[in-house]
Amino acid sequence: MSYRTKVSIKVLITLALLVFLAYQMDLEVLLGILLSANPFYILLGALIQFSSMFLGVVRWQTILRNFGINSKIVPLIKITFIGYFFNLFLPSGIGGDFFRSYYLAKQEDRGMSTTVTTTVLERSAGLCALLIIGTSFAALQDISVEGVRLFYVFLSMITLYLLAILVLFHNWMHRTISAFLIKRNLEDLEAKMELVYQGLNSLRSSKGSILKAFILSLVIQFLSVLIVWVAAQAIQIEAPFGVFLIFVPLINLSIMVPLTINGIGLRESLFYLFFSQIGIPAETAVGLSLVTFALYVLTAFPGLVVYSLYKKKEHLEGRVGKTPDS
């Protein structure tokens, strides 16, 4: 299936979900909810989002040092802003990781295979923390969706995650999977798995780095929940914070699956599905999703400025590198 076909399918799914939601809501009520958002909480949410991004940069820097890449914090912040900006437009919510890897590789004069591996490991650490938070709090509360207790959903996902880690870490299983992929002419997938495997082995020798990255991941994922709770306060949603600690990890995990363009439509549908379980009207649930997304946009917007400066620098360097006769 071609890339264009995949994007077209995602566009169709996105539009279908948005149309479905439109039929479930009174759009005038939704607009009123958005316009009534408290500016104080919007600002607070944006500040928390920026703080979360900064901690993410520190986590990335911690992982990079284990690969012999000693980048300073300011250049990494600039690169991360670029990644955030491109995440707004790329079909996948993690597409900005490619641009982070690309600009870091150029900055450090390293191969992209190494820089891509560091972003994969960073995402893996975040995924682990997200699963731990969601599973822990889902175990404390009996919340179900369509008759399925959410604790068992988390338990299934964390089991799959641990099995995936086992495949990467266990030498015999790793060799078996690699041989299977090569036999099926899936060398590209095998090469990507090998990169992550080598990266995990590199990190495994540094217990301090693993602990620091894990603690930072827990804080970052807790802040991602706090941001949604603050957005809820902005539009006067009254719900226990413990509910957010269950719903938000599930939503964030679900939109990692690239079914729609940057999670649009899917994100709003999930907010509607989960928060309707506690009596939140459709307009309010979707409004919460849109306010949360707006906070992300506020954080990502500086990436446009940073990207423009990078492109200008590349253009000038290109011109300086040319001879008068070229």
C-alpha positions as a printed Julia matrix, in Angstrom:
326×3 Matrix{Float64}:
   0.0     0.0     0.0
   1.46    3.35   -1.06
   2.05    6.25    1.3
  -0.56    8.35   -0.53
  -3.15    5.59   -0.11
  -2.42    5.3     3.6
  -2.81    9.05    4.09
  -6.05    9.03    2.1
  -7.46    6.3     4.32
  -6.5     8.27    7.42
  -8.18   11.38    6.02
 -11.38    9.41    5.38
 -11.37    7.94    8.9
 -10.73   11.39   10.37
 -13.63   12.93    8.44
 -15.95   10.03    9.3
 -15.26   10.4    13.02
 -15.74   14.16   12.91
 -19.06   13.78   11.09
 -20.17   11.2    13.63
 -19.31   13.54   16.5
 -21.07   16.45   14.8
 -24.3    14.43   14.78
 -23.92   13.69   18.5
 -23.59   17.32   19.53
 -25.14   20.73   19.43
 -22.35   22.69   17.73
 -23.57   26.01   19.13
 -23.3    24.6    22.66
 -19.78   23.36   21.86
 -18.77   26.8    20.58
 -20.19   28.4    23.74
 -18.15   26.03   25.91
 -14.95   26.87   24.03
 -15.55   30.62   24.2
 -16.19   30.42   27.95
 -12.8    28.84   28.69
 -11.04   30.57   31.58
  -7.84   32.3    30.28
  -6.06   31.73   33.61
  -6.31   27.96   33.31
  -5.35   28.12   29.62
  -2.16   29.96   30.57
  -1.51   27.58   33.46
  -1.97   24.57   31.18
   0.43   26.03   28.61
   3.07   26.59   31.32
   2.71   22.99   32.48
   3.0    21.84   28.86
   6.23   23.81   28.44
   7.56   22.33   31.7
   6.73   18.83   30.49
   8.55   19.51   27.23
  11.64   20.71   29.11
  11.69   17.55   31.24
  11.36   15.53   28.05
  14.48   17.25   26.72
  16.36   16.39   29.92
  15.27   12.75   29.51
  16.43   12.72   25.89
  19.76   14.25   26.89
  20.2    11.52   29.52
  19.67    8.81   26.9
  21.9    10.55   24.35
  24.88   10.58   26.72
  24.85    6.78   26.72
  25.45    6.93   22.97
  28.36    9.34   23.28
  26.27   12.35   22.22
  26.84   15.19   24.69
  24.5    17.82   23.29
  23.78   20.9    25.36
  20.27   21.56   26.61
  19.5    24.69   24.52
  20.1    23.09   21.08
  18.0    20.09   22.16
  15.18   22.4    23.22
  15.23   24.06   19.79
  15.17   20.69   18.03
  12.33   19.51   20.27
  10.29   22.6    19.4
  10.7    21.68   15.72
   9.48   18.16   16.47
   6.44   19.5    18.35
   5.61   21.8    15.43
   5.74   19.05   12.8
   3.64   16.75   14.98
   0.76   19.14   14.3
   0.79   18.39   10.58
   2.17   14.92   10.07
  -0.23   11.95    9.8
   1.22   10.33   12.92
   1.44   11.98   16.33
   5.05   10.83   16.61
   6.13   11.97   13.14
   7.99   14.91   14.65
  10.49   12.42   16.08
  11.92   12.02   12.58
  12.71   15.74   12.42
  14.22   15.67   15.9
  16.45   12.79   14.79
  17.32   14.53   11.51
  18.38   17.85   13.02
  20.27   16.19   15.86
  22.15   14.02   13.35
  23.11   17.15   11.37
  24.09   19.04   14.51
  26.26   16.26   15.89
  27.44   14.93   12.51
  26.15   11.47   13.41
  24.22    8.86   11.49
  20.44    9.03   11.78
  20.33    5.39   12.85
  21.73    6.39   16.24
  19.59    9.48   16.75
  16.42    7.64   15.69
  17.23    4.91   18.22
  17.44    7.48   21.03
  13.99    8.87   20.2
  12.56    5.33   20.09
  14.03    4.6    23.52
  12.65    7.88   24.83
   9.18    6.98   23.55
   9.51    3.53   25.1
  10.3     5.04   28.51
   7.25    7.3    28.22
   5.05    4.38   27.2
   6.2     2.36   30.21
   5.42    5.22   32.6
   2.01    5.77   30.98
   1.09    2.12   31.42
   2.22    2.07   35.04
   0.19    5.15   35.95
  -2.93    3.95   34.15
  -2.74    0.38   35.46
  -2.08    1.48   39.05
  -5.05    3.82   39.28
  -7.37    1.6    37.24
  -6.71   -1.13   39.83
  -7.97    1.2    42.57
 -11.25    2.13   40.85
 -13.9    -0.07   39.29
 -14.51    1.85   36.04
 -15.87    0.04   32.99
 -16.65    0.99   29.4
 -19.27   -1.08   27.57
 -19.05   -3.65   30.36
 -15.25   -4.01   30.15
 -13.32   -3.01   33.26
 -10.52   -0.65   32.25
  -8.08   -2.31   34.62
  -8.12   -5.42   32.42
  -7.53   -3.29   29.34
  -4.42   -1.8    30.96
  -3.33   -5.22   32.18
  -3.5    -6.56   28.62
  -1.48   -3.65   27.26
   1.21   -3.81   29.91
   1.52   -7.55   29.3
   2.06   -6.95   25.58
   4.61   -4.24   26.4
   6.58   -6.56   28.69
   6.51   -9.31   26.07
   7.88   -6.87   23.5
  10.69   -5.87   25.87
  11.41   -9.56   26.51
  11.73  -10.16   22.77
  14.22   -7.3    22.51
  16.25   -8.26   25.59
  16.3   -12.08   25.44
  19.16  -13.16   23.15
  17.54  -16.38   21.89
  14.16  -14.76   21.22
  15.86  -11.8    19.56
  17.83  -14.04   17.21
  14.73  -16.1    16.41
  12.61  -13.05   15.57
  15.44  -11.54   13.5
  15.86  -14.74   11.49
  12.1   -14.93   10.92
  11.92  -11.33    9.66
  14.89  -11.79    7.32
  13.39  -15.03    5.97
  10.17  -13.13    5.19
  12.14  -10.4     3.38
  11.4    -7.87    6.13
  14.99   -6.65    6.45
  13.95   -3.03    7.1
  11.82   -4.02   10.09
  14.59   -6.31   11.36
  17.14   -3.5    11.07
  14.93   -1.16   13.12
  14.47   -3.82   15.79
  18.23   -4.39   15.87
  18.87   -0.68   16.44
  16.52   -0.61   19.42
  18.05   -3.83   20.75
  21.56   -2.37   20.63
  20.33    0.83   22.23
  18.68   -1.03   25.09
  21.87   -2.99   25.69
  23.8     0.26   25.79
  21.42    1.74   28.34
  21.33   -1.43   30.41
  24.95   -0.89   31.42
  24.02    2.45   33.01
  21.58    1.83   35.87
  21.66    5.5    36.89
  20.56    6.66   33.45
  17.74    4.12   33.38
  16.48    5.24   36.78
  16.69    8.94   35.86
  14.89    8.4    32.54
  12.18    6.34   34.25
  11.55    8.9    37.02
  11.44   11.72   34.47
   8.99    9.69   32.39
   6.68    9.21   35.37
   6.73   12.97   36.08
   6.15   13.82   32.39
   3.19   11.45   32.09
   1.71   12.72   35.35
   1.98   16.25   33.95
   0.19   15.1    30.78
  -2.72   14.07   32.99
  -2.52   17.29   34.98
  -2.72   19.33   31.76
  -6.05   17.7    30.83
  -7.34   18.26   34.37
  -6.38   21.96   34.14
  -8.14   22.15   30.75
 -11.19   20.65   32.45
 -11.09   23.4    35.07
 -10.97   25.96   32.27
 -14.41   24.83   31.05
 -15.77   24.06   34.54
 -15.83   20.26   34.42
 -16.2    18.76   37.87
 -14.72   15.26   37.98
 -12.36   13.44   40.37
  -8.69   13.72   39.5
  -8.39    9.94   39.81
 -10.64    9.54   36.77
  -8.2    11.6    34.68
  -5.35    9.33   35.81
  -7.19    6.45   34.14
  -8.82    8.05   31.1
  -5.93   10.23   29.91
  -3.32    7.42   29.73
  -5.79    5.31   27.73
  -6.5     8.19   25.34
  -2.8     8.98   24.91
  -2.02    5.32   24.29
  -4.82    4.99   21.76
  -3.85    8.0    19.64
  -0.35    6.56   19.26
  -2.0     4.21   16.76
  -1.89    6.19   13.48
  -5.51    5.68   12.43
  -6.27    9.36   11.76
  -4.35   12.5    10.86
  -2.45   13.4    14.04
  -5.17   11.75   16.14
  -7.8    14.3    15.06
 -11.27   12.82   15.32
  -9.99    9.77   17.19
  -8.9    11.92   20.14
 -12.27   13.68   20.35
 -14.16   10.39   19.99
 -12.19    8.85   22.84
 -12.82   11.85   25.1
 -16.51   11.47   24.3
 -16.47    7.7    24.88
 -14.67    7.78   28.23
 -15.99   10.93   29.85
 -19.57   10.1    28.92
 -19.19    7.17   31.34
 -19.19    9.65   34.23
 -22.06   11.73   32.91
 -20.15   14.4    30.97
 -22.22   15.65   27.97
 -20.84   15.12   24.47
 -20.27   18.84   23.86
 -18.32   19.2    27.09
 -16.21   16.08   26.51
 -15.3    17.13   22.97
 -14.7    20.69   24.2
 -12.22   19.29   26.73
 -10.4    17.48   23.92
 -10.21   20.65   21.83
  -8.98   22.82   24.72
  -6.31   20.21   25.51
  -5.23   20.17   21.88
  -5.12   23.98   21.87
  -2.65   23.86   24.76
  -0.43   21.58   22.69
  -0.67   23.97   19.74
   0.43   26.87   21.96
   3.5    24.86   22.95
   4.24   23.77   19.38
   3.89   27.18   17.74
   7.41   28.41   18.73
   8.69   25.47   16.68
   7.68   27.36   13.52
  10.02   30.22   14.45
  12.86   27.86   15.35
  12.38   25.87   12.14
  12.43   29.07   10.07
  15.75   30.05   11.66
  17.18   26.59   10.97
  16.12   26.75    7.32
  17.54   30.27    6.98
  20.83   29.08    8.46
  20.94   26.1     6.06
  20.22   28.42    3.13
  23.02   30.84    4.09
  25.5    28.02    4.66
  24.58   26.61    1.27
  25.25   29.97   -0.4
  28.55   30.46    1.46
  29.64   26.99    0.39
  29.17   27.85   -3.32
  31.92   29.26   -5.46
  31.25   32.23   -7.76
  31.36   29.93  -10.8
  28.97   27.36   -9.36
